[in-house]
Amino acid sequence: MTTLRFAAIGIDHRHIFGMAANMIEAGAEFAGWWTQGHPNTEEGFVERFPDVPRANSANALLEDPSIDLILLSCIPRDRATWAVQAMEAGKDVLTDKPGCTTLDQLATIKATVATTGRIWSIDFSERFEVPAVTRAAELVAEGAIGRVIQTLGIGPHRLNRDTRPDWFFDRAAYGGILTDIASHQIDQFLFFTGSTDAEVTFASAANYANPDDHGLQDFGEIALRSAQGHGYIRVDWYTPDALPTWGDGRLTILGTEGYIELRKYVDVGSDGTDHVILVNGTRCEKIDASGSDLPFFARFSADLRDRTEIAMTQAHVFKVCELSLKAQAMAESAPR
C-alpha cells in the first residue's frame, strides 16, 4: 500500500466530518463519497470537503480497486449491511458508532471478518478525537493513580430537535440509547481498566422528557463488572441550551493511588476544552491537555498497511458492540 485511499458511504451523521478530516491528517487521500438522498449534513460536508467528488453510486466506490478503506456514517441500522458489502469487496472499514444495531448483525460482521480477513473498526470519537483522553492514558500508563479499578463515564447530549432527521426518533433505526451513545463509555471502561471481557450487571433506558416521541430513549445507564474493575455509565439527551457546547462529557478514572477526572468539552467557569484533573499522593492539579496528540488515526492507518492491531484490537471492537447490545436488551426487558 502506498498512499492510503478512502471513500465514505453515508454522511447521515456529522461524525463523518471528524472521521474524514482525521484520516486526511494521518496522510490518507479522500477519493470520493456517496450517500442516500440529501441529508441535512450534506451542505456542511461539502463545505469541508469541496474537492472530493460525489460518486454516482456506492458500488462505484466499492468496485474501485484503488480504494483501500470505506468510512461509514449512514443510518445506524444500515451500517452493518454496508460494512459486509465493503469487506466482501476487499475493503477495510471504519464506521461511526454504533457499528451495528442487533446481535444478529454483529454475528454477520464477525463471520465476514473471519472469512475475508478485512479490518472492521469503529471510531469511538469520545476517546480517539479527544486530546484529554490521550493525556489521561499517558498518566495511567505512567502509574500516576496506581491500578485502575473503576471508571465513571457520563455522556450528556443536546437534543437539537429541529436539526434531527426522522430516523433519530426511530428505535429500530438508531438502535437504542445504550447501543448508540453508551458505546463510547463502554469502550473507555474496557480500555482504562484493561478488560477484555465484562458483565453487564444493570441496565436501564427510558423516555422521561419527550413522551410524544415514542421511539426516542432520552436517558440510559449501565453498570459493568470485570475481573479488572467496575464501571458506571450514564447517558442522556438533556443538555440545556445555555451550555456553550453539545454536552458536558466527563470521565472519572479511579485508581488505587489517586484519581483522574476529564472534563472533555467544557468546564463551566474555565476557558477552553480538555481539562484533566489529577489527584494523587503528591499532585493535585488541573492540566490543560488541549495540545495532546490524537494518535489513533495514524496508528490505524499503519494497521491497515501492516495488518496489525496497534490502534485497537478487533476483539475489543467486537466486545464493545456485544456489551452495548446486551445492555440495551437488558434495559428493554426490565419491568417498567
N, C-alpha and C positions, 0 to 999 in steps of 0.2 A: 504494500500500500504506500503510495506517495502522499500527495495531499489528500486528506480525507474529504470526501464529498457527501453532503447530506441533503435530504429533502424533507419537507413537512407535509403530512396528511392530516387535515383538520386543524383549524385555528379557532375553535369554538370557545376556548378558554384563554384568557390573557397570559397564562403561564407560558404559552408558546413564545412570547416576546423574550423572556429571560432565557429559556432553553436555547433558542436560536442565537441570541446575542452572545451567550457564554460559549457555545460551540465555535462561533466565529472567533472570539477572543482566544480560544485554545488553538487556533490555526486552521480550522476546517473551512471549507468552501460551501456556501449555501447555494445549491444548484437549482432549486425550484420548489414550488408548493402547489397544493390543491386542497380545496375544501368544498363541502357540500353547500351550495347556495351562497348567501351573502350574510354571514353572521355579523352581529354588531361590533365584533372585534376587527373586522376587515379594514376599516379606514385607518385605525391606529397601526395595524400590522403593516399596511402598505407604506405608511409614512416612515416607519422604522426601517423597512427593507425595500426601498423603491426600485432597486435594480434587480431584484430577484423575480424571475418570471413565474407567472401562474400557469401551470400545466393544463392541458385540455382535459386530462383525466388522471385519476390516481394510478391507473395501470401504466400510463406513460412513465411515471416515476418508478414504479416497481419493476418495469421491464428495462430500465436504463442500466446497463452493466457498469457504468462509471459511478453510480451512486452506491455508497457503502452503508449508509445509516439512514433510517427513517425516524423522524420525530413525530409523535402523535399527541395531539391535543384536541381531538374530536370529542363528540358527546361521550361521556364515560362508558355507557353501555356498548358502544361500538368499538372501543379501543382494542379489546381482545381479538375481534374479528380481523381488524386491520393489522394487528401485530402478527397474527398467524400467517396472513397473506404475505406480509413483508418478509418474514423469516423463510417461508417456503420459496420466496423469490430470491433468496440468498442474501437478504439484508439483515443487519443488526438493527435493534430497536431501542430507542429511548422514549418512554412515554411519560406524559403528565400523570399525576396521581388522580384518581385511583387507576391502576393499570388494568383492573378488571372489576366487575361488579357482582360476580357469582362464583361459588366454588367450582361449578362445572367449567366456567371459563378458565379459571386458574388451572384446573386439571388439563385442559386442552393446551394451554400455553406451556405447561411443564412438558407435556408429551412432544410438542413441536420443538422446544429447545433441545430435548433429548435426541430427536431424530435428525434435526438439521444442523446441530452444533452452533447455532447462532446465539448471540447475546441478547437477552431481553432485560432491560433495566428501567428504573423509574427515577425521574428527577424529583427527589424529596427536597423541594426548594427551601423549606424551612430549616434544613441543615446545609445543603450544598450551596445556597445562594445567600447565606448569612455570615458575614465575617466574624461576628461574635461567637458563633459555634466553632469556627476554626480555632479561635484563641482558647476557648474553653477546652477543646480537645487537647490542645498543647499542654494546658495546665494539668489536666487529668493525667496525661502521659508522663508528665514530669513528677507526678506523685504529690501534687500540691494539696490534695484533700484526702490522701490515703486511698483506700479501696472504695469504689463507688458501690453503694448499697441501695440507693433509691433515686429515681427521677420523678419529678412532678412537673408535668407539662400542661400548659393551657394554651388553647388556640381560639381566642375570640375573633370573630369576623363581623364586618359590617354587611348588612343585608343588601343595601343598594338596590332596592326593589325595582326601581324604574329602569335599570340597565340589565336586569336579569332576563334571559330567554325563557321560553316556556319549559324547556327540559330541566331547568334548575329546580322547578317545583314538582317534578315527576319522580317519585321514589324509584321506579324501575330504571329511569334514565341516569340518575346520578349515583344510585347505589346505597343511599342512606348516609347519615352524617358521620357515622363511625367508619364505614368503608371509605368515605371520602376524606374529610379533613383530619380525622383522628389518625390516619395512616402516618402522618408526619410525626406525631408524638410516639407512636409505636416504634417507628424507625429509630428515633432518638433514644428511647428506652433500651432497645436491643444494643445499639451502638455504645452508649456510655456505660452500661453495665457489663458489656462483653458477653451478652447472652446469645446463644444460637437457637434457643427454644424458650418458650414461656407458656404459662397457663393464664387464660382469661378467667379471673375469679369473680368478676362482677361487671355487668354492662347495662347501660340504660340509655334510651333515646326517647325523646318526646317533642311535642309541639305545644309550647306554652303561650307564645305571643302572637301566633299567626293562625288562628283557628279556621280561617276561610281557605287557607292553602293546605288542603288535606294531604298532599304528598310531601310537604316540607317537614323536616325534623329540624328544630331550631336549638335543641340542647342535647348534649350527649356526654356520657362519662364512662370510663373504663378503669378497672383495677387489674394489674398484671402481677404475676409472680414467676420468678425463675430460680434456678439454683444459685444464680449470682446476685439477685436483688429483687426489688419491688418497684412498682410503678403506679402512678395515678395520673389520669388524663381527664381533662375537661375541655370540651369544645362547644361553641355556641355561635349564633348569628345575632348577637345583641349589642355589638359595639355602637355606642351613642355617636350622634353626628358631630358633637363638639370635639371628639378626639381627632387630632390632625392627621391620622393615618387610618388604615383599614382595620387595624386590630392591635391590641396591646399584648402581643405574643410573648410569653415568658417560659423559661425553663429553669428549674432549680435542680441542681445535681448535689446530692448529699453523699459525703464520704465519711469514712471512719475518723478522719482528722480535720474535717472542715467542710465547707460548702461553697458552691459557686451558683450565683443567680445570673441569668441572662435576661435583660430587658431589651429584646431584639430590635423593635421598630420604633419605640418611643419610651421615654422615661419622663413622665409628667413633672415639670419643674426644671428639667435639664434640656440642653440643646442636643440635637443630633440623634444618631441611632447607635446600635451595637454597644450597649453598656454592659460590661461584665463586672459583677461584684464578687470579690474573692475574700473569704474569711477563713483563716486557719490559725495555727498556734502563734505565728509571728507576723501575719499580714492581715490587715482589714482595710480594703481599698476598693475604689471603683476604677476600672480600667477602660480606657477608650479603645475599643477593638475595631473601630471602623476601617482602619487601614490594613487589617489582616487579609491574607490571601483567600481565594476560593479555589482550592486545588482539585476539586472533583473533576472538572471538565477536561483538564489536561491529562489527569490520570485515566479517565475514561477513554479518551482518545488513544492513549498508549495501550490500554487494554484491547481496544478494537484492533490495533495493529499487531500486538504481540500475543493475543488470545490469552490474556492473563486476567486476574480478578483483584487488582490492586485497589481500584476506586471503591468497589463494593462487590461482595461475592454474590453469585447467582442465588445461593441458598438463602442469603439474608433477604434479598428481594422477595423470594417466594414466601419466606416466613412472615414478613410484614403483611403481605396480602392475606395470607392464611389467617393470621391473628385478627386483622381488621374485619374480615368477613365472618369469622366465628363470633367476634364481639357483636357485630351487627345482628347476627342471627339470635344470639342470646338476648340482646336487648329487646328484640321484637317478639320473642316468645315469652317474655316475662309477663306475669299478670298485671293488668292495668287497674 
